[in-house]
Amino acid sequence: MSKAEFIYLTQEDVIAAGGLNMEKCMEAVEEALACHARGDMVLPSKTVVRWGDPETEATKGRINAMPSYLGGKVNKVGIKWIGSSPLNPKRHNLPRASGILILNDPETKLPLAIMDSTIISAMRTGATGGVGMKYLARKESRIMGMIGAGVQARTQAMAAKIAFPHLEKILIFDILPDRSNSWCQEMSLKLNTPCSPARSAEEAVRESDFFVTVTTAHAPIVKADWIKSGHTFVHMAGYEDEVAVVKKADKIVLDSWTEVHHRGLQTVYLAYEQGLISEKDIYAEIGEIIIGKKKGRENNKEFIYYNTVGMGIEDVAFGSFILEEAQKKGIGISLPLWKNPIWV
Ligand SMILES: NC(=O)c1ccc[n+]([C@@H]2O[C@H](COP(=O)([O-])OP(=O)(O)OC[C@H]3O[C@@H](n4cnc5c(N)ncnc54)[C@H](O)[C@@H]3O)[C@@H](O)[C@H]2O)c1
């Protein structure tokens, strides 16, 4: 008798198992990024299903398949299958993103868990931004600027509070003022930090010590003129700044050049494609800074440009933490794959 079972976790189960614990998520993601720098992972590039050229993602959406193996303490293999439909919030009162994560045993390859990954994905994205803030922003940073007041903006702000517990203010701009107003009401209370709507994207950038863009925009918002000495730009989505911003950077740091290149949408890639920068202008991948192979911020004057495209190993890292916690706490339901396989 060789029965096979996996654990099924709903979004509520994921949360009960620690899905909103940003401190733990940042630890898990930092470890995953370190494994990336050491080569202790297997990361096929993401496969994007979309209904036309990249521009159609804004209206018709996409679904990404993101398989990976993460070594180190985690030692799990998995895949995130995540849909994005930017019109969901307005049309259907549903989140833009929705996903499922499957985790497998690296030895038998059998599934260990299937879980909602909507929260896991948002949290690991916040954590990836947060790890960048921790290593790249000026230590005395007090004001965070944000552009885009959606789901990911919430986790970016949660991560900023871990990286900078003494954050004094978050200034946020969204093209839809209602979104930034309600975001500020919710997040001021949750983070115990004053959050105010900015009058413009320019104000959010100029007033900040470090700033994040996390929008669904497909045209540049941030202008090179707005950048000041010592700024850190955490660029989490696609094409949100003019290429001159990239050109102005003293250091360009990515999660993965291979993945940014493969996706082909980020401003850094566009600057490369237009011949404004070459591969040698990419200073580091964040994992190399985490493991001490390269230095992070070296003075208070550098303008550091940090861009992430997202990697499946980050989902496997935090999903594995959730699975472990769920098992400890008896959360979720066990489902059979089979009672006895008919063919071996
Ligand atoms: N780097 C990563 O690993 C990663 C992971 C997940 C999501 N993302 C990206 O993050 C982005 C945001 O995702 P989300 O789930 O928060 O979406 P969301 O729909 O919840 O929020 C997006 C917000 O951006 C605002 N916006 C759109 N255009 C704007 C503009 N020109 N100026 C100001 N605000 C504007 C919208 O009004 C909305 O409030 C998406 O583009 C997504 O692809 C990146």
The ligand as a Tripos MOL2 file, in Angstrom:
@<TRIPOS>MOLECULE
LIG
   44    48     1     0     0
SMALL
NO_CHARGES

@<TRIPOS>ATOM
      1 N1          8.1380   42.2810   -9.3500 N.am      1 LIG1
      2 C1          7.3230   41.3190   -8.9730 C.2       1 LIG1
      3 O1          7.7580   40.2690   -8.5180 O.2       1 LIG1
      4 C2          5.8400   41.5250   -9.0520 C.ar      1 LIG1
      5 C3          4.9940   40.6050   -8.4140 C.ar      1 LIG1
      6 C4          3.6290   40.8390   -8.4180 C.ar      1 LIG1
      7 C5          3.1000   41.9280   -9.0990 C.ar      1 LIG1
      8 N2          3.9350   42.7710   -9.7580 N.ar      1 LIG1
      9 C6          3.3960   43.9050  -10.5060 C.3       1 LIG1
     10 O2          2.8890   44.8690   -9.5920 O.3       1 LIG1
     11 C7          1.9330   45.6850  -10.2580 C.3       1 LIG1
     12 C8          0.7980   46.0430   -9.3040 C.3       1 LIG1
     13 O3          0.1050   44.8750   -8.9090 O.3       1 LIG1
     14 P1         -1.1570   44.9740   -7.9040 P.3       1 LIG1
     15 O4         -1.5410   43.5740   -7.5910 O.co2     1 LIG1
     16 O5         -0.8330   45.9040   -6.7830 O.co2     1 LIG1
     17 O6         -2.2500   45.6090   -8.8730 O.3       1 LIG1
     18 P2         -3.5170   46.4940   -8.4370 P.3       1 LIG1
     19 O7         -4.4310   46.4910   -9.6030 O.co2     1 LIG1
     20 O8         -4.0230   46.0180   -7.1230 O.co2     1 LIG1
     21 O9         -2.9090   47.9700   -8.2250 O.3       1 LIG1
     22 C9         -2.3120   48.7040   -9.2620 C.3       1 LIG1
     23 C10        -2.5390   50.1930   -8.9790 C.3       1 LIG1
     24 O10        -1.7870   50.9540   -9.9170 O.3       1 LIG1
     25 C11        -2.5690   52.1330  -10.2030 C.3       1 LIG1
     26 N3         -2.0770   52.7660  -11.4260 N.ar      1 LIG1
     27 C12        -2.1900   52.3380  -12.7030 C.ar      1 LIG1
     28 N4         -1.6120   53.2190  -13.5400 N.ar      1 LIG1
     29 C13        -1.1070   54.2290  -12.7730 C.ar      1 LIG1
     30 C14        -0.3910   55.4370  -13.0510 C.ar      1 LIG1
     31 N5         -0.0720   55.7820  -14.2920 N.pl3     1 LIG1
     32 N6         -0.0440   56.2250  -12.0110 N.ar      1 LIG1
     33 C15        -0.3640   55.9000  -10.7440 C.ar      1 LIG1
     34 N7         -1.0490   54.7700  -10.4130 N.ar      1 LIG1
     35 C16        -1.4060   53.9410  -11.4190 C.ar      1 LIG1
     36 C17        -3.9910   51.5810  -10.3170 C.3       1 LIG1
     37 O11        -4.9580   52.6030  -10.2280 O.3       1 LIG1
     38 C18        -4.0220   50.6100   -9.1310 C.3       1 LIG1
     39 O12        -4.4790   51.2150   -7.9380 O.3       1 LIG1
     40 C19         1.4960   44.9030  -11.4990 C.3       1 LIG1
     41 O13         1.9870   45.5380  -12.6510 O.3       1 LIG1
     42 C20         2.1560   43.5520  -11.3380 C.3       1 LIG1
     43 O14         2.4960   42.9400  -12.5640 O.3       1 LIG1
     44 C21         5.2880   42.6080   -9.7310 C.ar      1 LIG1
@<TRIPOS>BOND
     1     1     2 1
     2     2     3 2
     3     2     4 1
     4     4     5 ar
     5     4    44 ar
     6     5     6 ar
     7     6     7 ar
     8     7     8 ar
     9     8     9 1
    10     8    44 ar
    11     9    10 1
    12     9    42 1
    13    10    11 1
    14    11    12 1
    15    11    40 1
    16    12    13 1
    17    13    14 1
    18    14    15 2
    19    14    16 1
    20    14    17 1
    21    17    18 1
    22    18    19 2
    23    18    20 1
    24    18    21 1
    25    21    22 1
    26    22    23 1
    27    23    24 1
    28    23    38 1
    29    24    25 1
    30    25    26 1
    31    25    36 1
    32    26    27 ar
    33    26    35 ar
    34    27    28 ar
    35    28    29 ar
    36    29    30 ar
    37    29    35 ar
    38    30    31 1
    39    30    32 ar
    40    32    33 ar
    41    33    34 ar
    42    34    35 ar
    43    36    37 1
    44    36    38 1
    45    38    39 1
    46    40    41 1
    47    40    42 1
    48    42    43 1
@<TRIPOS>SUBSTRUCTURE
     1 LIG1         1 GROUP 0 **** ****
